[in-house]
Amino acid sequence: MNRKTRISTALTSLGLAMAMLAGCSSAAAVASDKEEKLDTLRLGYFATVTHAPALVGVSEGLIQKELGSTKLHTEVFNAGPAAVEALSAGAIDAAYIGPNPAINTFIKSGGASARVIAGATSGGASLVVRDGITSAADLKGKTLATPQLGNTQDVALRTWLASKDLKTTVSGGGDVNITPTENAQTLTLFKNGQLDGAWLPEPWASRLVVEAGAHVLQDERDLWPDGKFPTTVLLVSKDFADKHPAAVKELVAGHLDALDWINSHSAELPGVVNAALKTATGKALADDVLTRSLTNVTFSPDPNAAAFATLVKNGVTAGTQTKGSISGLFDLTAINAALKDRGEKSVSDAGLGSKK
């Protein structure tokens, strides 16, 4: 074989090898696409009025409609830390959740765990107490409840007490004993005289007022500019978002559909929320409780991102989270694209958006 022939043969062999590699690469890409195909989206939320966008989105089939062939599987949680634990463990993919647990998981993971992709609810949390307690000073030596250690209401209570020079500890000591307690049990314990009050989301704050004779000592809205503060946001696992961006867009679309439904069906909203709560908890709310609860909340895709720096500071003050940066916590790309398509105003990440 002469030199020219050898070179020609070598080039032919190289071409065949490259073609084979390209074929393998294409096959691998197809296999990868198949591996990333999503059969089920697992969504967590709470059986509370502050999670009405989730309740409506699920019960009315709005989220499932946007997901198309992807099945929606839901899990109901009592409070944020438990939902974050499930998200971190890969048991769920996304969750309607309070801002403080979202902040906590982001800081603890160095920004690797999750992203806030939309706002949901503002307002709807307050400190309710028994008769005879009319000021913060009256709480010294008393026992109060929150849904869970480190959840948004727990942080709010500890921060507020600190501002009144009342000390607390995460182990239940200090000037005021804080006992993280499941919401339904809080109502029972308050009725039995075993609790002096609680900082709770709706409808539980209203249930203690209407059903157990409590009164509001501090409405959290009064502690924030214009009465606006984030109560519920939509959080998604970063790993899930990276692998399934199309599903994130569909989830966001379903979320917006739920918010649109809420804003255009005010007369039907109480009935739909109550039916969803009954499905989740086995018991519907009394009409006066539900009416009172809904007047204390507003629903919007705006996550009130500007408030998150204060929430970080509050968590550190409360002793329930470590210091850290929340730069990159938000990825509002999908929600703002969907809002633009609907001719609606975009929402801000307050400079805390994900750089990916």
N, C-alpha and C positions, 0 to 999 in steps of 0.2 A: 504494500500500500504506500503510494507516494505521499509527500508532505501535504499537498493540496487536498488530497482525498481524506487524509487523517483530520485535517482541520474542518472540512465539510461535515465529516461524520461526527466530530466532537460537538460542533454547533447544533447539529440535528438532535443529538442526544440531550444537549443542554436545553434546547427548546422543548423537547418532550418532557424533561424533568420539570421545567418551569410550568408547563401546562398542567402537569399532574399536581404540582404544589398549589396552583391556582384553583384547581378543581377541589382539592382537599380543603383549601381555605374557604371556598364557597360553601362546601358541605358543612364545614364547621360553623360558618355564619348561620346557615339554616338551622343547624342543631342548636346553636345558641339562642336563635329566635324562638325555637320550640321550647327550650328550657325556661325562657323568660315569659312565655305565654302565661297569662294569669287566669286561673279558673275561679278563684274566690278572693274577694276583698273583705278583710276582717276589720270591722269598725266597732270601737268602744264608745260608750256614752253613759250618762247618769239618768236615773229616773227622777229628774227635777225640772221645774219650770224653766230654769236658766239654760236647759238643754233642749228647749222647744224646737230649735231648727233641726236637731237630730230626731226628735220625736215625730215631727211632721214629715221630715224627709224619708224616714223609714216607714212610718205607718201609711203614708199616702203613696208610697211606691215611687217617689220622685228620684231618690238616689239610685234605686235599682233600674229605673227606666234609663237613666243616663249611662249606667254601667253596661247596659246591653246584655251580652251573653255571659259576662262575668257575674258570678253569684255574689250576693251581699250576705255576709254572716255577721251578726251583731252580738255584742257582749255588754251587759249592764254592770256598771261599777258603782261603788258608794262614794268614792273620792279619787282625786287625782293621783296621789302616789301609787295606789294599787294599779291604776290604768297605765301609768308610766312603767311600772315594773313589768306589766304584760307586754307593753310595746318594746321595751328593751330586750325582753326574752324572746321576741319574735312570735308571741302568741296572738298579737293583733298587729295590724298594719297602720292604723290611724285611729285617732280618738278626739272626741270633743272633750275638752279638758280646761281646767283653770290655768291661769298664766303662771303661777308660782311653780307648780310641778314641771311645767314645760321649761321654765328657766332653769330649774334645778338639774334636770337631766341633761340639758345642753351644756351647762357649766361643768358638771361632773365628767362628762364624756369628752370634754375639750372640743365641743362642737360637732362631734361625730354621730350623735344619736338621733336627732330629730330636727324638723323644721316646722315653724308655724306657717301655714299656707293660707289662712283666712281668719277673720274675726267672726264672731257669732252673736255674743250677748254682752250688753253693758248693764250694770246695776243688778239689783236683786239680791243683796246681802246685807244683813244687819245684826246688831247685838240686841237680843231680846232678854228681858230679865223679869224676875218675880216682883210682886208688890213690896214696897218698902225700900227698894233700891232706886235711888233717884240721881245718883252721881257716881263718878268713877271711884271716889273715896269710899263709897258704901260697898265696893267689891272686895275690899281687903279682907282676907280670910275666907272668901267665898269660893265655891267650885263652879266652874263654867265648862261647857263642852264645845268642841269643834268637830267637824266630820272626820278628820284624820291629821295626825302630826305632819306638819309641813305642807298641808293643802292650802289653797288660797285663803280660805276663811281663817284657818289657824294662824297663818302669818299675819293677816289683818288684825286679829284680836291681840296677838302678842305685841305687835308694833304699836297699836293704840294704847295698850296698857303701859308700855314703856314710855309713851309720850305723856302719860299721867303719873309718872314716877312710881309705877307699880311693877315690881320685878316678877318674872316668871322663869321657869326652867323647863327644858324639854322632858324632864323626868317627873314633872308635876309639882315641883316645889315652888318656893317664892311667896310673894305676897298674895297672889291669886293662883289657886290650883286649876290648871287646865287639863281636862280629861278628854282626849280624842275618843269619840264615841260614834257608832253608827247612827245615822239620823233618826230612824224609827225608834231606836232605843233611847235616844236623847229625849224624844217626846214623852215616852213612858216614864223615864227617870224624873223629868221635870214635873209631870203630873203627880208623881209619888213624893215630891219634896226632896229628892236626892240630888237635884241640881238647882243652882240659883239662876242659871241663864245659859245662853249659848250664842255664838256667832255663827249664823247659818245662811245658806242660800235659800232661795224660794223653791218650793212652797213651804219648806220647813219652818222658816221664820214666821210665816203667816199662820201655820198650823199651831205653833206655840201660843201665838197671840189669840187666835179665834177659839181654839179648842182647850187651851190650858190657862188662859187668863194672863199671859205675859204682856209686857209692854215694851216698846222700842226705846232703848237707851241711846243707841247710836246707829243711825242709818249711814252705811258706808258712802253713799252718794255725797253726803255733806262734807266728806274729807277730801274730795277731788275737785279740780277746776271744772266748772260747768256741770258738776255732778256726773261726769263720765269717767268710768274706769272699766277695764276689761274683766269680765266675769268668766266668759267661756271663749276659747279659741279652738280652731281646728288644727290639730297637730298630726304630722305624718312621719313615720320612720324615714330617716335619710336614706338608708339602704333600700327601702321599698321605693322611695321617690326616684332614686337613681336607676333602678331596674325597670320601673313601670311608670314612666312619665305620662303615658296616655291615660292610665287609670287615675292618676292624680288629677288630670284635666277633667275626667268624667266625674270624679268625686266632687270636685269644685263646682262643676255645672249643676250637679244634683243639690249641692248645698245652696247655691244661688236660687235654684228653683224653689227650695223650701222657704228661703227668706222672702221670695216674691209671693209665694202662697200665703205666708203669714201676713204680709202687708196688704194683701188684697182680699183676705177672708177673715176680717176681724170678728165678724159675727159667728163664724164657724170655729174659730180657733180654740175657744174654751172646750168645746165638745171633743174636738180631735185630740187635744193635749190630754184631756181627762181619760179618754179611751186608751190612749197610748200608755199613760201612767198605770191604768188598771191592768193592762196587759203585762207590763213590766213588774208591777208590785203586787198585783192581785186585789188592789183596792183603789177606787176612784176618790177624788177629793170632793169635799163639800163645796157647793157653788160659791159661798162667800169666801172660802179660802182661796179658791182658784181665781176669783175676780180680784181679790186683794193682791195676790201674787203677780198677776199679769200687769197690774198697774205699776209695779215696781221695776219692770225690766223693759229694755229696748233691744231690738234685734237688728244687726247690721253686719255687713262683711268687713267693716273697718275694725282691725284688731286693737285700735288705740295704742299703737306701738310706742308713742311718745311717753306713755306711762310706765313702760317696762324698766327704765333705769331706776325709777323710784321703787318699783317692786323688787328689784335686785337688792337695793339698799334695805328695804323692809325685811327681806328674807334673812339678810345678814344680822340685822338688829334682833330679829326673832330668834336667832340661833339655830335655824333649821336648814341653812344652806351656807356654802362657802363662797368667798369672794371669787369673782371671775368675770371674764368678758362675755357679753352676749352679742358681740358683733357677728353677724351671719345667722342669727336665730331665725330671721324671717326669709321666706322665699315666696313673694307675692306675685311671681310671674304669671302663674296660671289664673289666679283670681282676677288680676288686672287685665289680662287678655280677654277673659270671659266678660268682664264688665265693659270693656271697650266694644266688644261685639254686640253687647246689649244697649249700647249708647249711654252707659252710666259712668259716673265719675270714678276714677281710680282711687285706691287707698294707699296710704303712705306706710313705709317701713321705718320712718324716722332715722334713716341712715344706718339701720341695723340689718340691711338685706344681705342675703347670701351671695358671696362672690363665686361660689362653686369652684 
